[in-house]
Amino acid sequence: MRSVRARTTLLATVVSGTALVLGAFLLVSAVDQSLHRSGDDLSRGRVQDLAAQAMAGDLPAALPIGGEGVGQVFAGDGRVLAASPNVSGKPPITSAARARAPRALVVDGAPDDAGTETYQVWVSAVPTAHGTVTVVAGSSLESVQEATRTLRRDLLVAVPLLVLLVAAGTWIVVGRTLRPVEQIRGEVAAIGDDARPSGRRVPVPRTDDEVGRLAVTMNEMLDRLESAQRRQRAFVADASHELQSPITALRTQLEVALEDPGDDWRALAARLLDDTDQMERLVRDLLFLARTTDGAVAPTTTLVDLDDTVLEEVARVRVGGIDVDTCGVSAAPVRGNADELRRLVRNLLENAVRHARSRVEVTLVAGATTVRLDVRDDGPGVPDEHREHVFDRFWTADEARSGRSGSGLGLSIARAVAVRHGGSLDLAARNGGAHFVLQVPADA
């Protein structure tokens, strides 16, 4: 049985049916015991009343015991002194009592239309002026049994009807509850089959319950999946575009060389090697980003003197007349992957040198818990409309593309490394040129 609706209905029916049957059994037992107890209490009270009347010599010939009750007072010689109408003129219905304390007996009374009546009676010996007499009072067990049978017969009809009502109600309620879930499932299945499910979302019920929250969560997940799909497609398109340029350059130079066999092959090889290096760097950056953003294992951590790394990378990029000021660099030990931290620093410095007019300022300060690296340049800065895109893959401002190299992956890689090391990389408020701020946990 694969249907949740059917399983829930069956479970509810079994549980409710079991509970109703058990409750009916307990109810019949309780009613039977209550009727017997109330009959015994009434009979015991009647025995005490008849005993008081016998001792006072005030017994009527016909005892006023109504309903299905029975009463009798007789002397020790078997002579009946008083009796209820249903045993009038009949011999004693039980033997003479010997004790004054009432005791219970089950006796057969006079025959009626349906047969001999069975009574639960209380018997007591009572001393009077004319000798000891026996007082008998009781109630019919047939009436108790008849009431119990009637109740049992009614429950045999009512319990199955209630079980059927529970089953039908559960089937209807569960069906209405699961209808939005089935709609969500159908819509998700349709979205999964759609090659381009842009903008499609599951219906959200108006009820603020678990199903409604499930639909909201599902739509949020679809938003994230669609956003990831867009980023993936953009990444593939940008990677293809960036790889196409060096490949096209290689092909063009080879075709020109084949058309002109007298060309200098050594110079051609040097040019091809430059294009190959450019393509290799791009592929290496792409692989690094794929590893860092697809749940790769955290880098192996060692103690790294970040100040030494910064100074070494500054010495490497200090070319082309750009002044790189490192007066603000101080000791800053951190724990992390030395190669990745070096790549981070290199990308920040290369970006600053590429866009600076004449000066780059680098400061490195170690705090109690955080190491902060600031890289400022005196270039044109990042326009406000581009500030949110500087860390996007393959994003490069139009001004930077004019005669300047760069694939647009450097800052994206730098931020990925910062995040992998438990830190952050942000673009500070614009004040002249660009100002990048790196913060990573300091070594304890």
N, C-alpha and C positions, 0 to 999 in steps of 0.2 A: 504494500500500500504506500505509494510514493507521494500521495497528495497530503500536504500539511493540513488542509481543511478536513479531509477524511480521518486522518490520524487524530487530530484534535477532537473531532466530534466523537470518535470511538472512545477515546480516553475519557472525555467528559461524561459520556453515557455510562461507561463501566463504573466510574467513580460515583456518579450520582445514583445509579441503580443500586450499587452495593450499599451506599449510605442510606438510601430510602428503604431497602429491604431490612437492613439492620435496625433502622429507626422504627419501622413497622413492627418488627419482632419485639423490640423493647417496649413499644407503646402497648401492644397486646398484653405483654407480661405485666406491665405496670398497672393497666386497667384491671386485669384479673386479680392482682394482689390487692388493689385498692377496694374493689368490690367485696372481696372476702374479708378484708380488714374492717370495712364499714359495717358489713353484716354481723361480724363478730362483736363489734362494739355495741351495735344496737341490741343484739341478743343478750349480751351480758347485762346491759342496762335494764332490759325487760325482766330478766331473772331477779335482779335486785328489787325491782318494783313489785313483782308478784310475791316475792318472799316477804316484803314489808306488809303487803295486804293480807297474806296468809297469817302472819303473826298477829295482826290486828283483828283477825276474824272478819275481814271485810271483802272477801273474794266474791266476785260476781260469777254466776253460773256459766255465762259465755264471756270468754276473755276477749277484750277488744284489741286483737292483733290483726292488723290489716295487711294487705298485699299478699305476698307469697310466704308470709311468716307462719309459724306454728307455735302454740302454747298449750301447756297442760299442767294441772296440779292433781296429784293422786296420793292417797294414803298408803300406809305400809302394807295393807291387805289387798292392794290393787284396785280399790274403789276410786274412780275418777271424781274429783271434787269440782273441777272446773276445766274447761277446754275451749280452744278457739273453734270457730265454726267448721273449719275444714277437717277437724278430728273429733267433732262432737259425736258422742255415742260410741266411740271407739275405745278399745282397751289401751292401757299405757303403752306409749311408743318406745319406751326404754325401761330398763330395770331401775329399782329404787336407788337413790343416791345415798351414800354413807357419810359424806363429808359436807360441811356447810360451805366450803370454798367452791365456787363454780368451776366445773371442768367441762371441756368440749368433747362432743361425740358426733359421729356421723351415723344417722339412723335413717331407716326407710319409713315413710309415713303412710298415710292412706292412699290407695290407688286413685288416680285421676283419669281423665280421658285419655291421656297419652301413656299411662302406666303408673307404676309406683313412684311416688315423689321421694327424692333424697334430700335430707336436711342436715345442716350443720347446727347442732343444738348445744346449749349450755345447761348443765344439770347441777342442782344444789339441794341439799337436805335442810329443811327448815323446821325447827321445833315450834309447835303450836299448843294451845290449851287441850286439844284432843289428840295429841301425839305428833310424832314427826311425819311431815309430808315431804314429797319430792316435787320440786318446781322445775319445769322444763320450758325453755323458750329458744327458738332458733329461726333460721331463714332457709329458704330453698336454695340448694346448689344448682338446680336446674335453671333458675332465672339468671344466676351469674354466668353459667355456661352459655345460655342463650345470648346474653349481652356480648360475651366475648366472641361467640360465633358470628354475630351480626357485624361487630367491628372488624373481625378478620375477613369476612366476605367483602365488606366495603373497601378494605385496604387492598385486597386482591385485584380490585378493579382500579382503584385510584393510583396505586404505585406504578403499574405499567403505563398508565396514561401520563403520569408525571415524568416518567423516564422518556417517553416519546416526545413530550413537550420540551424537555431539556435537550434531547438530541436535535430536534428541529430548530430550537432557538440557537443552539451552538452552531449548527450548520449555517444558519442565516447570518449570525453575527460574525463568525469567523470569515465567511465569504465576503461580507462587506468590508471587513478589516483588511483582508488580503487582496481585495480588488486593486487598491493603489499599488501594492507591491507587484502584482502581476503587470500592471500598466508600466511600472518602472522597469521591470524585467524585459517586457516587450520593446520598450523604447531603447534600452541599453543594447539589446540584441540588434535592433535596427541600426543604431549608431555604429555598432561593431561591424556590421555588414557594409556600411556606407564607406566608400573609398575616401571621401572628403566630408566628414561629419561636422563641418564648420557651423557653429552656432546652435546645434541641436542639443536640447536638454530634456531631462525627464520631468514629467509633471509633478508639481508639488501640491499635496493635498492641503485643503484649508484648515484641517485639524492640526492643532499644535500637540502632536504626540510623537511616539517613536518612529512611525512610518513617515511623518512629515519631516522629522529631523534626518531620517535616512535619505529622503529625496534631496534635501538641502546639501547634505554631505556628498551625495553622489554628484550633484551639479558642480560643487566645488572641486571634486576630483576630476570631473570632465574638463573644467576650466584649466586645471593644472596640466592635464594631459594634452589639451589643445595647444596651450602655451608651449609645452615642451615639444610638441610636434612642429609648431611654427619655428621654434628655435633650431630644431634639428634640420628642418628643410633649409632655413636660412644659413645654417652652418655649412651644410653640404654645398649649397649654391655658392657661398662666399669662398669656400675652400676650392671648389672647382674653378672659380674665376681667378683666384690668386695663383693656382697651379698652372692655369692655362698660359699665363704671360711668359714665365720662363721656358715652358715647353715649346711655345710658339717661337720664342727667340732662338732656342736651340735648333728647331726645325728649319727656320729661315736661314740661319748661318750655314747649316749643313747643305741646304739646297743651293745657296749662293756658291759655296765652295765646290760643289759638284759641277756647277755650270762654268766655273773658272778654275781649272786644275792648277793654274800657276799661282794661286793664292798662297800666302805664307801659312803653312799648316801649323807651325809652332804658335804664331799669333792667334790663329783660329782656336787652337786647343786651349790657350790661355783664356780667351773670351768664353769658350764653352765651359771651362772650369769655373769661371765666375758665376755663370748662370746656374750651373749645377750646385754650387755652394749656396746660392740664394734659395734654390728649390729644396735643398737638404735642410736648411734652417727652418724653412716654412713647414716641412713635413715633421721635423723634430718638435716644433712648437705645437703642431696639431696633435701629435701623439701625447705630448705632455698634458695638454688640456683634456684630452680624452681620459687619461688616467686619473687626473685630479678631480674631475667632475663626475665620474661614473662609479663612485664608491670605492676608490682604490684604498689600499691599506695605508695608514698614517705613516709618515716618513720615520726612518730610524733616527732617534734623537741622540745627539752628542753635544758636548759643551763647545759652543762656537763664540769666538771673540768677534762680535759683529763690527766693532770699530776697525779691526784689521781688514775684514772683508771690504768695508766701505772705502778705506784708504787705498787698498789694492785696485779696486774697480775705478776709483777716481783717477789713479795714475794711468790706467789703461785708456780712459776716455778723454784725458786732458790733452786734446789736440785741436787744431783748427783755430787757434786764437781765442778759445772760450776760457775765461778765468773761472776755475772751480775753487770756491772758498771752503776749506775744511777746518777753520779755526774753532768751530763749535762742535767738533767731533771729540767725544770722550769715551772712556772705557764702558763697554756695554756687553757683558756676557749673557748669552741666551742659550737655550737648549733647542736643538732642531737639526734639520738636515743641512749640512754645510753647502752642498751643491745647489739645493733649491734656494737657500737664502742668498747665495751668491747670484743666482739667476734673477732673483727679485731685485736686489740692489742694482745689478747691471741694467735691467730693463728700465728702472726709474731714472738712472743717470743718463742712459742713452736717450731716453725720451726728453729729459731736461736739456741736454746738450743740443739735441736736434732742433729744439724750438727756441733756445735762448739766443738773444742778440749778442751779448758779450759776457754774461756772468751767470753762474750757478752757485747757489749757497746751500751747503749741506751741514746740518746739525744733527747730532746724535747724543741723546741724554738718557741715562738709566735711572729710573725711579725705584721706589720700594718694590713695586710689583710689575711695572711695565717699562719696556724700553721703547722710546719714541724716536723715529727717524723722520726729519723734515727735509724735503728737497724742493727748493724754490728756484725758478728761473725768471729772467727779466724779458721773456718773450711776450708775444701778444696775448697769452693767456687763453682760457677756454671760454667762449661765449656762453651766456646763460642758457641759450637754447640747446647747447651741446653738453652741458655739465653732466646730465644723467646718462650720457652714452659713451663717455670716455673709457669705461671699463668693458664695453661690449666687444665681442669678438669681431675682428676685421673692421672695426670702426676707425676711420681716420678722417680728420677734418679736411675740407677741400683745400684749405690753405696749406696744410701739411703735405698734401699730395703733389703740390706744384714744385717739382724739381727736387723732392726730398724722398728718401727711401723709408720703408716701414710697411709692415704687413697689417698692422692694427691688432696684433696679438700680444704685444709686450705688456701693456697695462692689464690686460685680461689675465695673463699668466701671473703677473705680480700679485694681483688680488687673490687668485686661487692659492698661491703659496702662503700668503698671509693668513687666509682662512684655515688652511691645513695646519698651520702652527698655532691656532687658537687666537689669532689676532685680527687686525682689520687694516684696510688700506682705503683712504678716502681723499677726496679732493676738497681742500679747505676753501673758505670763502675767498672770493676773487679780490685780489689786491695787487693790481699790476699784472705780473705774469702768473704762471701756474704754480700751485703750492700743494704738493702731495704729502700726506701725513700717514706714516706707517706706525702701528702700535702692536707689539708682540709681548707675551709674558716674559718677564725677566727671570734669570736663573736664581733660584732661592739661595 
